Amino acid sequence: MTVNKSRPPAKGKSSANPSNYSQLYKQSEQNAVQGKAPASATVVQPTTTQRTSAEVDWRTEYGYVFKDLRYLLLVSIGLFAVIVMLGFFL
């Protein structure tokens, strides 16, 4: 005689395995909000001044990037010249 084994009840989707990225992101946001306990009843937000793009000196902020781009341009021109010269001789 066969014994009917009962299956465990089917559960809904687990919150630990979200089906897409937005659910994962929303879940992490909710966990972050729930995990933070306010230190006092009133939380004072610090006032920060944001600089606009007109106020930022891009040459000093990204000088190293421009230097690297110039170096990359020179190396690529040199390699291209070597490829063209090898094309003539081979």
Jmol script that loads the backbone (N, CA, C; Angstrom):
load data "model"
ATOM      1  N   MET A   1       0.833  -1.154   0.000  1.00  0.00           N
ATOM      2  CA  MET A   1       0.000   0.000   0.000  1.00  0.00           C
ATOM      3  C   MET A   1       0.896   1.241   0.000  1.00  0.00           C
ATOM      4  N   THR A   2       0.503   2.251  -0.760  1.00  0.00           N
ATOM      5  CA  THR A   2       1.280   3.479  -0.899  1.00  0.00           C
ATOM      6  C   THR A   2       0.817   4.507   0.117  1.00  0.00           C
ATOM      7  N   VAL A   3       1.780   5.159   0.701  1.00  0.00           N
ATOM      8  CA  VAL A   3       1.455   6.194   1.675  1.00  0.00           C
ATOM      9  C   VAL A   3       1.555   7.541   0.980  1.00  0.00           C
ATOM     10  N   ASN A   4       0.513   8.344   1.074  1.00  0.00           N
ATOM     11  CA  ASN A   4       0.528   9.676   0.473  1.00  0.00           C
ATOM     12  C   ASN A   4       1.349  10.604   1.361  1.00  0.00           C
ATOM     13  N   LYS A   5       2.426  11.070   0.774  1.00  0.00           N
ATOM     14  CA  LYS A   5       3.242  12.023   1.522  1.00  0.00           C
ATOM     15  C   LYS A   5       2.727  13.421   1.202  1.00  0.00           C
ATOM     16  N   SER A   6       2.495  14.162   2.217  1.00  0.00           N
ATOM     17  CA  SER A   6       1.989  15.513   1.986  1.00  0.00           C
ATOM     18  C   SER A   6       3.156  16.447   1.678  1.00  0.00           C
ATOM     19  N   ARG A   7       2.913  17.301   0.737  1.00  0.00           N
ATOM     20  CA  ARG A   7       3.922  18.304   0.370  1.00  0.00           C
ATOM     21  C   ARG A   7       3.812  19.489   1.303  1.00  0.00           C
ATOM     22  N   PRO A   8       4.918  20.176   1.508  1.00  0.00           N
ATOM     23  CA  PRO A   8       4.812  21.412   2.286  1.00  0.00           C
ATOM     24  C   PRO A   8       4.010  22.429   1.474  1.00  0.00           C
ATOM     25  N   PRO A   9       3.303  23.307   2.136  1.00  0.00           N
ATOM     26  CA  PRO A   9       2.490  24.281   1.399  1.00  0.00           C
ATOM     27  C   PRO A   9       3.369  25.164   0.518  1.00  0.00           C
ATOM     28  N   ALA A  10       2.865  25.474  -0.676  1.00  0.00           N
ATOM     29  CA  ALA A  10       3.609  26.330  -1.607  1.00  0.00           C
ATOM     30  C   ALA A  10       3.660  27.739  -1.040  1.00  0.00           C
ATOM     31  N   LYS A  11       4.834  28.281  -1.037  1.00  0.00           N
ATOM     32  CA  LYS A  11       5.017  29.626  -0.510  1.00  0.00           C
ATOM     33  C   LYS A  11       5.155  30.597  -1.669  1.00  0.00           C
ATOM     34  N   GLY A  12       4.945  31.845  -1.383  1.00  0.00           N
ATOM     35  CA  GLY A  12       5.125  32.883  -2.393  1.00  0.00           C
ATOM     36  C   GLY A  12       6.607  33.117  -2.640  1.00  0.00           C
ATOM     37  N   LYS A  13       6.880  34.071  -3.484  1.00  0.00           N
ATOM     38  CA  LYS A  13       8.275  34.381  -3.790  1.00  0.00           C
ATOM     39  C   LYS A  13       8.991  34.845  -2.537  1.00  0.00           C
ATOM     40  N   SER A  14      10.177  34.385  -2.380  1.00  0.00           N
ATOM     41  CA  SER A  14      10.977  34.759  -1.227  1.00  0.00           C
ATOM     42  C   SER A  14      11.518  36.160  -1.422  1.00  0.00           C
ATOM     43  N   SER A  15      11.536  36.942  -0.378  1.00  0.00           N
ATOM     44  CA  SER A  15      12.094  38.288  -0.484  1.00  0.00           C
ATOM     45  C   SER A  15      13.613  38.236  -0.577  1.00  0.00           C
ATOM     46  N   ALA A  16      14.189  37.096  -0.235  1.00  0.00           N
ATOM     47  CA  ALA A  16      15.638  36.962  -0.336  1.00  0.00           C
ATOM     48  C   ALA A  16      16.081  36.737  -1.776  1.00  0.00           C
ATOM     49  N   ASN A  17      15.162  36.302  -2.631  1.00  0.00           N
ATOM     50  CA  ASN A  17      15.472  36.079  -4.036  1.00  0.00           C
ATOM     51  C   ASN A  17      14.571  36.941  -4.912  1.00  0.00           C
ATOM     52  N   PRO A  18      14.883  38.234  -5.056  1.00  0.00           N
ATOM     53  CA  PRO A  18      14.025  39.090  -5.872  1.00  0.00           C
ATOM     54  C   PRO A  18      14.125  38.687  -7.343  1.00  0.00           C
ATOM     55  N   SER A  19      13.045  38.922  -8.074  1.00  0.00           N
ATOM     56  CA  SER A  19      13.027  38.510  -9.475  1.00  0.00           C
ATOM     57  C   SER A  19      13.673  39.526 -10.393  1.00  0.00           C
ATOM     58  N   ASN A  20      13.899  40.755  -9.923  1.00  0.00           N
ATOM     59  CA  ASN A  20      14.590  41.733 -10.761  1.00  0.00           C
ATOM     60  C   ASN A  20      15.370  42.717  -9.886  1.00  0.00           C
ATOM     61  N   TYR A  21      16.133  43.549 -10.541  1.00  0.00           N
ATOM     62  CA  TYR A  21      17.030  44.454  -9.829  1.00  0.00           C
ATOM     63  C   TYR A  21      16.270  45.500  -9.028  1.00  0.00           C
ATOM     64  N   SER A  22      15.159  46.003  -9.568  1.00  0.00           N
ATOM     65  CA  SER A  22      14.447  47.055  -8.862  1.00  0.00           C
ATOM     66  C   SER A  22      13.894  46.565  -7.534  1.00  0.00           C
ATOM     67  N   GLN A  23      13.463  45.307  -7.486  1.00  0.00           N
ATOM     68  CA  GLN A  23      12.993  44.762  -6.211  1.00  0.00           C
ATOM     69  C   GLN A  23      14.146  44.657  -5.223  1.00  0.00           C
ATOM     70  N   LEU A  24      15.301  44.268  -5.695  1.00  0.00           N
ATOM     71  CA  LEU A  24      16.472  44.180  -4.832  1.00  0.00           C
ATOM     72  C   LEU A  24      16.838  45.553  -4.304  1.00  0.00           C
ATOM     73  N   TYR A  25      16.794  46.566  -5.180  1.00  0.00           N
ATOM     74  CA  TYR A  25      17.152  47.924  -4.786  1.00  0.00           C
ATOM     75  C   TYR A  25      16.150  48.466  -3.780  1.00  0.00           C
ATOM     76  N   LYS A  26      14.860  48.259  -4.038  1.00  0.00           N
ATOM     77  CA  LYS A  26      13.840  48.743  -3.109  1.00  0.00           C
ATOM     78  C   LYS A  26      13.973  48.059  -1.755  1.00  0.00           C
ATOM     79  N   GLN A  27      14.277  46.765  -1.806  1.00  0.00           N
ATOM     80  CA  GLN A  27      14.420  46.008  -0.566  1.00  0.00           C
ATOM     81  C   GLN A  27      15.604  46.529   0.235  1.00  0.00           C
ATOM     82  N   SER A  28      16.723  46.820  -0.429  1.00  0.00           N
ATOM     83  CA  SER A  28      17.886  47.308   0.300  1.00  0.00           C
ATOM     84  C   SER A  28      17.634  48.702   0.856  1.00  0.00           C
ATOM     85  N   GLU A  29      16.857  49.518   0.118  1.00  0.00           N
ATOM     86  CA  GLU A  29      16.508  50.844   0.635  1.00  0.00           C
ATOM     87  C   GLU A  29      15.657  50.725   1.892  1.00  0.00           C
ATOM     88  N   GLN A  30      14.687  49.820   1.865  1.00  0.00           N
ATOM     89  CA  GLN A  30      13.816  49.641   3.024  1.00  0.00           C
ATOM     90  C   GLN A  30      14.600  49.128   4.217  1.00  0.00           C
ATOM     91  N   ASN A  31      15.537  48.207   3.980  1.00  0.00           N
ATOM     92  CA  ASN A  31      16.354  47.693   5.071  1.00  0.00           C
ATOM     93  C   ASN A  31      17.234  48.783   5.649  1.00  0.00           C
ATOM     94  N   ALA A  32      17.759  49.660   4.791  1.00  0.00           N
ATOM     95  CA  ALA A  32      18.617  50.731   5.279  1.00  0.00           C
ATOM     96  C   ALA A  32      17.818  51.713   6.118  1.00  0.00           C
ATOM     97  N   VAL A  33      16.602  52.001   5.677  1.00  0.00           N
ATOM     98  CA  VAL A  33      15.759  52.935   6.431  1.00  0.00           C
ATOM     99  C   VAL A  33      15.352  52.310   7.756  1.00  0.00           C
ATOM    100  N   GLN A  34      14.991  51.028   7.761  1.00  0.00           N
ATOM    101  CA  GLN A  34      14.575  50.372   8.993  1.00  0.00           C
ATOM    102  C   GLN A  34      15.745  50.197   9.948  1.00  0.00           C
ATOM    103  N   GLY A  35      16.948  49.995   9.402  1.00  0.00           N
ATOM    104  CA  GLY A  35      18.114  49.746  10.242  1.00  0.00           C
ATOM    105  C   GLY A  35      18.616  50.984  10.954  1.00  0.00           C
ATOM    106  N   LYS A  36      18.315  52.136  10.415  1.00  0.00           N
ATOM    107  CA  LYS A  36      18.787  53.374  11.023  1.00  0.00           C
ATOM    108  C   LYS A  36      17.791  53.852  12.062  1.00  0.00           C
ATOM    109  N   ALA A  37      18.267  54.022  13.263  1.00  0.00           N
ATOM    110  CA  ALA A  37      17.422  54.560  14.322  1.00  0.00           C
ATOM    111  C   ALA A  37      17.830  56.006  14.550  1.00  0.00           C
ATOM    112  N   PRO A  38      16.898  56.910  14.551  1.00  0.00           N
ATOM    113  CA  PRO A  38      17.261  58.315  14.753  1.00  0.00           C
ATOM    114  C   PRO A  38      17.841  58.517  16.151  1.00  0.00           C
ATOM    115  N   ALA A  39      18.901  59.289  16.227  1.00  0.00           N
ATOM    116  CA  ALA A  39      19.565  59.536  17.502  1.00  0.00           C
ATOM    117  C   ALA A  39      18.720  60.446  18.391  1.00  0.00           C
ATOM    118  N   SER A  40      18.023  61.364  17.768  1.00  0.00           N
ATOM    119  CA  SER A  40      17.155  62.249  18.534  1.00  0.00           C
ATOM    120  C   SER A  40      15.858  62.439  17.764  1.00  0.00           C
ATOM    121  N   ALA A  41      14.948  63.141  18.381  1.00  0.00           N
ATOM    122  CA  ALA A  41      13.643  63.335  17.751  1.00  0.00           C
ATOM    123  C   ALA A  41      13.758  64.230  16.525  1.00  0.00           C
ATOM    124  N   THR A  42      14.642  65.209  16.570  1.00  0.00           N
ATOM    125  CA  THR A  42      14.826  66.102  15.427  1.00  0.00           C
ATOM    126  C   THR A  42      16.191  65.842  14.821  1.00  0.00           C
ATOM    127  N   VAL A  43      16.191  65.606  13.540  1.00  0.00           N
ATOM    128  CA  VAL A  43      17.434  65.383  12.831  1.00  0.00           C
ATOM    129  C   VAL A  43      17.717  66.614  12.001  1.00  0.00           C
ATOM    130  N   VAL A  44      18.865  67.210  12.220  1.00  0.00           N
ATOM    131  CA  VAL A  44      19.235  68.415  11.494  1.00  0.00           C
ATOM    132  C   VAL A  44      20.080  68.008  10.292  1.00  0.00           C
ATOM    133  N   GLN A  45      19.611  68.381   9.117  1.00  0.00           N
ATOM    134  CA  GLN A  45      20.350  68.087   7.902  1.00  0.00           C
ATOM    135  C   GLN A  45      21.444  69.149   7.737  1.00  0.00           C
ATOM    136  N   PRO A  46      22.676  68.723   7.468  1.00  0.00           N
ATOM    137  CA  PRO A  46      23.731  69.711   7.257  1.00  0.00           C
ATOM    138  C   PRO A  46      23.497  70.429   5.929  1.00  0.00           C
ATOM    139  N   THR A  47      23.751  71.708   5.941  1.00  0.00           N
ATOM    140  CA  THR A  47      23.587  72.476   4.712  1.00  0.00           C
ATOM    141  C   THR A  47      24.887  72.411   3.929  1.00  0.00           C
ATOM    142  N   THR A  48      24.794  71.908   2.728  1.00  0.00           N
ATOM    143  CA  THR A  48      25.966  71.830   1.870  1.00  0.00           C
ATOM    144  C   THR A  48      25.727  72.703   0.657  1.00  0.00           C
ATOM    145  N   THR A  49      26.754  73.373   0.255  1.00  0.00           N
ATOM    146  CA  THR A  49      26.651  74.194  -0.946  1.00  0.00           C
ATOM    147  C   THR A  49      27.239  73.407  -2.092  1.00  0.00           C
ATOM    148  N   GLN A  50      26.466  73.263  -3.131  1.00  0.00           N
ATOM    149  CA  GLN A  50      26.938  72.537  -4.293  1.00  0.00           C
ATOM    150  C   GLN A  50      27.428  73.538  -5.326  1.00  0.00           C
ATOM    151  N   ARG A  51      28.575  73.186  -5.900  1.00  0.00           N
ATOM    152  CA  ARG A  51      29.134  74.063  -6.917  1.00  0.00           C
ATOM    153  C   ARG A  51      28.511  73.738  -8.260  1.00  0.00           C
ATOM    154  N   THR A  52      28.283  74.748  -9.049  1.00  0.00           N
ATOM    155  CA  THR A  52      27.767  74.531 -10.391  1.00  0.00           C
ATOM    156  C   THR A  52      28.937  74.298 -11.332  1.00  0.00           C
ATOM    157  N   SER A  53      28.641  73.851 -12.541  1.00  0.00           N
ATOM    158  CA  SER A  53      29.717  73.561 -13.489  1.00  0.00           C
ATOM    159  C   SER A  53      30.463  74.822 -13.893  1.00  0.00           C
ATOM    160  N   ALA A  54      29.833  75.980 -13.781  1.00  0.00           N
ATOM    161  CA  ALA A  54      30.512  77.232 -14.120  1.00  0.00           C
ATOM    162  C   ALA A  54      31.565  77.573 -13.068  1.00  0.00           C
ATOM    163  N   GLU A  55      31.399  77.109 -11.843  1.00  0.00           N
ATOM    164  CA  GLU A  55      32.323  77.436 -10.769  1.00  0.00           C
ATOM    165  C   GLU A  55      33.479  76.447 -10.648  1.00  0.00           C
ATOM    166  N   VAL A  56      33.403  75.307 -11.302  1.00  0.00           N
ATOM    167  CA  VAL A  56      34.423  74.276 -11.178  1.00  0.00           C
ATOM    168  C   VAL A  56      35.527  74.529 -12.196  1.00  0.00           C
ATOM    169  N   ASP A  57      36.757  74.475 -11.732  1.00  0.00           N
ATOM    170  CA  ASP A  57      37.900  74.610 -12.633  1.00  0.00           C
ATOM    171  C   ASP A  57      38.283  73.214 -13.115  1.00  0.00           C
ATOM    172  N   TRP A  58      37.803  72.864 -14.297  1.00  0.00           N
ATOM    173  CA  TRP A  58      37.981  71.514 -14.810  1.00  0.00           C
ATOM    174  C   TRP A  58      39.443  71.196 -15.082  1.00  0.00           C
ATOM    175  N   ARG A  59      40.236  72.198 -15.433  1.00  0.00           N
ATOM    176  CA  ARG A  59      41.642  71.953 -15.750  1.00  0.00           C
ATOM    177  C   ARG A  59      42.415  71.472 -14.526  1.00  0.00           C
ATOM    178  N   THR A  60      42.095  71.992 -13.362  1.00  0.00           N
ATOM    179  CA  THR A  60      42.798  71.533 -12.153  1.00  0.00           C
ATOM    180  C   THR A  60      42.159  70.264 -11.589  1.00  0.00           C
ATOM    181  N   GLU A  61      40.830  70.143 -11.687  1.00  0.00           N
ATOM    182  CA  GLU A  61      40.150  68.969 -11.150  1.00  0.00           C
ATOM    183  C   GLU A  61      40.485  67.698 -11.921  1.00  0.00           C
ATOM    184  N   TYR A  62      40.570  67.808 -13.250  1.00  0.00           N
ATOM    185  CA  TYR A  62      40.789  66.631 -14.088  1.00  0.00           C
ATOM    186  C   TYR A  62      42.078  66.739 -14.898  1.00  0.00           C
ATOM    187  N   GLY A  63      43.062  67.397 -14.361  1.00  0.00           N
ATOM    188  CA  GLY A  63      44.334  67.550 -15.057  1.00  0.00           C
ATOM    189  C   GLY A  63      44.996  66.218 -15.348  1.00  0.00           C
ATOM    190  N   TYR A  64      44.927  65.302 -14.420  1.00  0.00           N
ATOM    191  CA  TYR A  64      45.541  63.993 -14.632  1.00  0.00           C
ATOM    192  C   TYR A  64      44.833  63.222 -15.735  1.00  0.00           C
ATOM    193  N   VAL A  65      43.537  63.426 -15.908  1.00  0.00           N
ATOM    194  CA  VAL A  65      42.798  62.743 -16.970  1.00  0.00           C
ATOM    195  C   VAL A  65      43.231  63.287 -18.326  1.00  0.00           C
ATOM    196  N   PHE A  66      43.341  64.610 -18.428  1.00  0.00           N
ATOM    197  CA  PHE A  66      43.774  65.211 -19.691  1.00  0.00           C
ATOM    198  C   PHE A  66      45.191  64.765 -20.045  1.00  0.00           C
ATOM    199  N   LYS A  67      46.039  64.668 -19.042  1.00  0.00           N
ATOM    200  CA  LYS A  67      47.409  64.213 -19.277  1.00  0.00           C
ATOM    201  C   LYS A  67      47.413  62.779 -19.800  1.00  0.00           C
ATOM    202  N   ASP A  68      46.609  61.911 -19.196  1.00  0.00           N
ATOM    203  CA  ASP A  68      46.519  60.518 -19.645  1.00  0.00           C
ATOM    204  C   ASP A  68      45.938  60.417 -21.052  1.00  0.00           C
ATOM    205  N   LEU A  69      44.956  61.248 -21.365  1.00  0.00           N
ATOM    206  CA  LEU A  69      44.368  61.224 -22.702  1.00  0.00           C
ATOM    207  C   LEU A  69      45.371  61.671 -23.759  1.00  0.00           C
ATOM    208  N   ARG A  70      46.166  62.704 -23.438  1.00  0.00           N
ATOM    209  CA  ARG A  70      47.206  63.134 -24.379  1.00  0.00           C
ATOM    210  C   ARG A  70      48.220  62.021 -24.608  1.00  0.00           C
ATOM    211  N   TYR A  71      48.616  61.351 -23.529  1.00  0.00           N
ATOM    212  CA  TYR A  71      49.572  60.256 -23.639  1.00  0.00           C
ATOM    213  C   TYR A  71      48.997  59.112 -24.475  1.00  0.00           C
ATOM    214  N   LEU A  72      47.747  58.792 -24.248  1.00  0.00           N
ATOM    215  CA  LEU A  72      47.075  57.740 -25.011  1.00  0.00           C
ATOM    216  C   LEU A  72      46.980  58.115 -26.482  1.00  0.00           C
ATOM    217  N   LEU A  73      46.721  59.371 -26.787  1.00  0.00           N
ATOM    218  CA  LEU A  73      46.658  59.835 -28.173  1.00  0.00           C
ATOM    219  C   LEU A  73      48.011  59.687 -28.854  1.00  0.00           C
ATOM    220  N   LEU A  74      49.084  60.073 -28.173  1.00  0.00           N
ATOM    221  CA  LEU A  74      50.423  59.959 -28.761  1.00  0.00           C
ATOM    222  C   LEU A  74      50.807  58.495 -29.003  1.00  0.00           C
ATOM    223  N   VAL A  75      50.499  57.633 -28.057  1.00  0.00           N
ATOM    224  CA  VAL A  75      50.811  56.214 -28.210  1.00  0.00           C
ATOM    225  C   VAL A  75      50.004  55.614 -29.362  1.00  0.00           C
ATOM    226  N   SER A  76      48.736  55.963 -29.477  1.00  0.00           N
ATOM    227  CA  SER A  76      47.910  55.412 -30.553  1.00  0.00           C
ATOM    228  C   SER A  76      48.360  55.920 -31.914  1.00  0.00           C
ATOM    229  N   ILE A  77      48.774  57.183 -32.004  1.00  0.00           N
ATOM    230  CA  ILE A  77      49.310  57.700 -33.272  1.00  0.00           C
ATOM    231  C   ILE A  77      50.580  56.958 -33.639  1.00  0.00           C
ATOM    232  N   GLY A  78      51.450  56.728 -32.664  1.00  0.00           N
ATOM    233  CA  GLY A  78      52.689  55.986 -32.925  1.00  0.00           C
ATOM    234  C   GLY A  78      52.410  54.563 -33.393  1.00  0.00           C
ATOM    235  N   LEU A  79      51.495  53.877 -32.732  1.00  0.00           N
ATOM    236  CA  LEU A  79      51.161  52.515 -33.136  1.00  0.00           C
ATOM    237  C   LEU A  79      50.522  52.477 -34.523  1.00  0.00           C
ATOM    238  N   PHE A  80      49.681  53.443 -34.824  1.00  0.00           N
ATOM    239  CA  PHE A  80      49.059  53.504 -36.143  1.00  0.00           C
ATOM    240  C   PHE A  80      50.120  53.719 -37.214  1.00  0.00           C
ATOM    241  N   ALA A  81      51.110  54.595 -36.929  1.00  0.00           N
ATOM    242  CA  ALA A  81      52.195  54.834 -37.882  1.00  0.00           C
ATOM    243  C   ALA A  81      53.010  53.555 -38.096  1.00  0.00           C
ATOM    244  N   VAL A  82      53.264  52.802 -37.042  1.00  0.00           N
ATOM    245  CA  VAL A  82      54.003  51.544 -37.173  1.00  0.00           C
ATOM    246  C   VAL A  82      53.213  50.551 -38.019  1.00  0.00           C
ATOM    247  N   ILE A  83      51.911  50.479 -37.836  1.00  0.00           N
ATOM    248  CA  ILE A  83      51.075  49.566 -38.627  1.00  0.00           C
ATOM    249  C   ILE A  83      51.106  49.952 -40.099  1.00  0.00           C
ATOM    250  N   VAL A  84      51.034  51.238 -40.397  1.00  0.00           N
ATOM    251  CA  VAL A  84      51.060  51.688 -41.798  1.00  0.00           C
ATOM    252  C   VAL A  84      52.420  51.386 -42.414  1.00  0.00           C
ATOM    253  N   MET A  85      53.509  51.616 -41.684  1.00  0.00           N
ATOM    254  CA  MET A  85      54.854  51.352 -42.217  1.00  0.00           C
ATOM    255  C   MET A  85      55.039  49.852 -42.446  1.00  0.00           C
ATOM    256  N   LEU A  86      54.567  49.017 -41.527  1.00  0.00           N
ATOM    257  CA  LEU A  86      54.662  47.568 -41.719  1.00  0.00           C
ATOM    258  C   LEU A  86      53.823  47.109 -42.908  1.00  0.00           C
ATOM    259  N   GLY A  87      52.741  47.780 -43.183  1.00  0.00           N
ATOM    260  CA  GLY A  87      51.894  47.456 -44.327  1.00  0.00           C
ATOM    261  C   GLY A  87      52.621  47.678 -45.649  1.00  0.00           C
ATOM    262  N   PHE A  88      53.486  48.665 -45.708  1.00  0.00           N
ATOM    263  CA  PHE A  88      54.248  48.922 -46.923  1.00  0.00           C
ATOM    264  C   PHE A  88      55.334  47.863 -47.148  1.00  0.00           C
ATOM    265  N   PHE A  89      55.924  47.386 -46.079  1.00  0.00           N
ATOM    266  CA  PHE A  89      57.058  46.466 -46.217  1.00  0.00           C
ATOM    267  C   PHE A  89      56.671  44.991 -46.193  1.00  0.00           C
ATOM    268  N   LEU A  90      55.573  44.643 -45.687  1.00  0.00           N
ATOM    269  CA  LEU A  90      55.182  43.231 -45.617  1.00  0.00           C
ATOM    270  C   LEU A  90      54.141  42.863 -46.608  1.00  0.00           C
TER     271      LEU A  90
END
end "model"
wireframe off; spacefill off
backbone 0.3
color backbone group
